[in-house]
Each structure stands twice: as C-alpha cells, then as structure tokens.
Amino acid sequence: MALMITDECINCDVCEPECPNDAISMGELYYQIEPDRCTECVGHFDTPQCVEICPVACIPTHPEHVESRETLWQKFQRLQNAQSVAH
C-alpha cells in the first residue's frame, strides 16, 4: 500500500527528509509521494516515518495502490538492488 499526501498538507517540509526511499517530493501545490518508490518504510522501519512525523495527519493509504506487506518487501528489495547497481 503506497501512501499519499492529501491537500491538507501544509508544506511543513518534515516528511521529505524522513523518507528512506526518496519517494516524497514537492508537487505543484503540496508534497506528493511516488507510489513506485513508497514501501511504507518496509525494510527500513516498523512504521511509515512520514506518517509518524506529519503534524496534520494528511498521509493516508493510497486507495489506488493497495499492496500486501510481501509486495512492499519485494518493492523494497527491487529499490535496493537498483540503488546498488547505480553506485
């Protein structure tokens, strides 16, 4: 399940540096999460760090990107493999 940032985002800049997969970036009006890079912190942390730190609770599960924990783990491994090849 990739996460998403809603339009309730206040652009406080705290979520972006917390994302271990660099899935969060500034969008046109507020921050956004790229579903292909979001593992909900599976492989890094027990809970999604952006959700933990968000002061306005505007980061729910993206209804169009529902994934099992195993699928998130596979995405984490794919991202890690791609990162190690790039370096």
C-alpha positions as CSV (number, residue, x, y, z in Angstrom):
1,M,0.0,0.0,0.0
2,A,1.7,3.1,-1.1
3,L,0.8,6.2,0.9
4,M,-0.4,9.5,-0.4
5,I,-0.4,13.1,0.8
6,T,-3.7,14.9,0.8
7,D,-4.4,18.5,0.0
8,E,-4.5,19.1,3.8
9,C,-0.7,19.2,3.6
10,I,0.8,22.5,5.0
11,N,4.2,22.1,3.2
12,C,6.0,22.0,6.5
13,D,8.9,20.1,4.9
14,V,9.3,17.5,7.7
15,C,8.2,14.4,5.7
16,E,10.6,14.6,2.7
17,P,13.9,14.1,4.6
18,E,12.4,11.2,6.6
19,C,11.6,9.0,3.6
20,P,14.3,6.4,3.2
21,N,13.3,5.7,-0.4
22,D,13.2,9.3,-1.7
23,A,9.6,8.8,-2.6
24,I,8.5,12.2,-1.3
25,S,9.0,15.4,-3.3
26,M,7.4,18.8,-3.7
27,G,4.5,18.7,-6.1
28,E,2.8,21.6,-7.8
29,L,0.9,22.7,-4.6
30,Y,2.0,20.4,-1.9
31,Y,4.2,17.4,-1.3
32,Q,3.5,14.1,-3.1
33,I,4.5,10.5,-2.8
34,E,5.6,8.4,-5.8
35,P,3.8,5.1,-5.4
36,D,6.5,3.2,-7.2
37,R,9.0,4.2,-4.6
38,C,6.9,4.0,-1.4
39,T,7.3,0.9,0.6
40,E,5.6,2.3,3.7
41,C,9.1,2.0,5.1
42,V,9.0,-1.8,4.9
43,G,12.6,-2.9,5.0
44,H,13.7,0.2,6.9
45,F,11.4,0.9,9.8
46,D,8.4,-0.7,11.6
47,T,6.1,2.2,10.8
48,P,6.0,4.8,8.0
49,Q,8.2,7.6,9.1
50,C,6.3,10.3,7.2
51,V,3.1,9.3,9.0
52,E,4.8,9.3,12.3
53,I,6.2,12.9,11.9
54,C,3.3,14.6,10.0
55,P,1.9,17.3,12.2
56,V,-1.5,17.4,10.4
57,A,-2.1,13.7,9.7
58,C,-2.5,14.1,6.0
59,I,-0.8,10.9,4.8
60,P,-3.3,8.0,4.4
61,T,-3.0,4.8,2.4
62,H,-3.4,5.5,-1.3
63,P,-6.7,3.7,-2.4
64,E,-5.4,3.0,-5.9
65,H,-2.1,1.4,-4.7
66,V,-3.1,-1.2,-2.2
67,E,-0.3,-3.7,-1.7
68,S,0.4,-6.5,0.7
69,R,3.4,-6.4,3.1
70,E,5.1,-9.0,0.9
71,T,4.6,-6.9,-2.2
72,L,6.0,-3.9,-0.3
73,W,9.0,-6.1,0.8
74,Q,9.6,-7.1,-2.9
75,K,9.5,-3.4,-3.9
76,F,12.0,-2.6,-1.1
77,Q,14.3,-5.3,-2.5
78,R,13.9,-4.0,-6.1
79,L,14.7,-0.5,-5.0
80,Q,17.8,-1.6,-3.0
81,N,19.1,-3.7,-6.0
82,A,18.6,-0.7,-8.3
83,Q,20.4,1.6,-5.9
84,S,23.4,-0.7,-5.5
85,V,23.7,-1.1,-9.3
86,A,23.6,2.7,-9.7
87,H,26.5,3.1,-7.2
